[in-house]
Amino acid sequence: MVEMKKTLTDPETEKIRADLNQRGLWLYNFLQTAREKGIDFDDYGRATMFKCGCMQGMKQLPPTDSLVELAKNYVTPGGRKAYEIDVPVCTEEKVIINSTYCPMVELWRELTGNDEAEVEYLCDLWLDTDRGKLSNFPQFEFEIKQTIPKGDPLCSLEIVRKKETKND
């Protein structure tokens, strides 16, 4: 399991992380309660996470055809600090967003006793909100390239402009 190291520990960043952890705790408990009741969380949970992401995206991300503008709004200053984000590529054709720390992964590791498969599953569920947010922009493709719970050294998300296709 890849160890994460926090480099930012100022009170503002830690407050944002605590707020994120509250959401991570909700997701964990929704999943556990569904299992206890014999409900397949994938049946409704993924759709719910995606729908929440769509709604957040409509509220937080202004309509735009500019990938640079989208990235500026998608990667908030608070999110940049909480997840220790770097954006090494930000053009109208491609954006790469790298994160070296995730407070929810730390929380889920603690809650699951470091169950790698469970943390990976929770992370992927959480990323359904990002999939939902970015689904509001059909001109772009969103791909999760790496995640810390899968054993990668960082989480890496990529947004690219779709190539236009011509109908012959």
N, C-alpha and C positions, 0 to 999 in steps of 0.2 A: 504494500500500500504506500503510495506516494505521500510523503510528509509535506504539509504546507507550512510556510513561514510567513507570519504577519510582519510587514515592515511598517505599517501605519497603525498606530495605537492611540491617536489623539481622541479626546472625549467625543467630538462630533462624529468621527468615523465609527467609534464603538457604539454610539447611539443608533446609527443607521444599521449597523450589524445586528444589534439587539432587535430592532424592528423587523429585519429580514428573518431573524431566527424565530420570531413569533409566527410568521407565515410558514416557515419550515416545520414548526411544531404542529401547526394546524394540519398541514398535509400529512405528516407522520401519523397523527391521531386519526384523521379521516381514513387513512389506509388501514390502520390497525383495527378500527371499529368495523370497517367493511369486512375484513377477514374474520373477525369474531362472529359476525352475523352471517357468514357464509356468502357474502356478496363479492362478485368479481369486480374489483375496483376498476379494471380496464373498461368494463362495461359502461360506466358513467364517469369515472374519475378523469380519464384522459380528455373526454369530450368537454367536461366541465372546466378543466385547466385551460384547454384551448380556447373555449368560449370566454373565459375571464381575460385571457391574453388579448383576444380580439377586442373586447370592450376597453381594456386598458390602452391598447394601441390607438383606438379611435379617439380616446380622450387625450392621450399624452403625445401622440405623434401627428403633427400637422400633415395634411395631404401634400405630397411633393413628388416630383419626378427626379429630384436631385438626390443621388445616393449620399453625397457629402452632407447635405442638409438632414437627411434621415439619420445618418450616423451621429450627427451633433445632438439630435434630440433623443436618440435611442440610448446613447451612453451619457447618462446624466452625471453631473459633478459628484453627487453622492454615491452613485453606483460605481463610478470610476475609483473612488476611494475605498468603498466597502469591499469590492472584489479585486482591488489592486490591479486595475485594468490599464493596459497599454494598447494603443491603436497604431500598429506599425505601418499599415497601409490604409489610406483613406482617399480614394479617387472616385470619379463618377462611374467607374467600371467595377471597382472592387473595394470592399472594406474588410479588414481583418481585425478582430477584437480578441485580444488575449487577456486572460485573467489567471493570476497565480495564487489567488486565495478565494475561498468560498466559505462564509460563515455557516451556511446551512450544511455543507459537507461535514464541517467540524461537529456541528450539532448532531447530525444523523449518525456519524461514527459513534458518538457517545451514547445515543439512544439505542443503537442496534448492537452495541458491543463490538464495533468494528466489523460488522457483517458486510463485506465488500459488495456482494451481489445486491443486497438490500439497499445500500447507499447508492449504488449505480442506478438501481431502479427508481429510487426517490428523485435522484438528480434528473433522470430522463423525464419523469413526470413533471418536475418543475420546469424543465425546458419546453414543455408543451405550452406554457404561457408565452414564451418567446416566439415559438412557432405561430401562435395565434396572433400576437402583435404584428409580426411581419407578414402574415397572410393578407393583411389589408393593403399590401403593396405588391400586386401581381406582376409588376414589371421587374421585380427582384427575386432572386433565389436565395434561400437561407439554408446554410448547412452547418452542422456541428461537426467540426473536424477532430477535436480532441476533448477529452474530459479528464479531470483529476481522478474521479472514481473508477475510470477504466484503466488507471495506471499511467496515464500521460502526465508529463511534468506541468502541464497547464491546461486550462480550458481555452479552446480556440474556436471562435465562431467566424463564419465567412458569409458575407452578403455580396452577391454579384448581380450585375445588370443582366437580364436575360437577353440573349441574342434575338433579334427580330427575325421572324421567319416569313418568307414570301409564299403566298399561295399561287401555284402555277396554274 
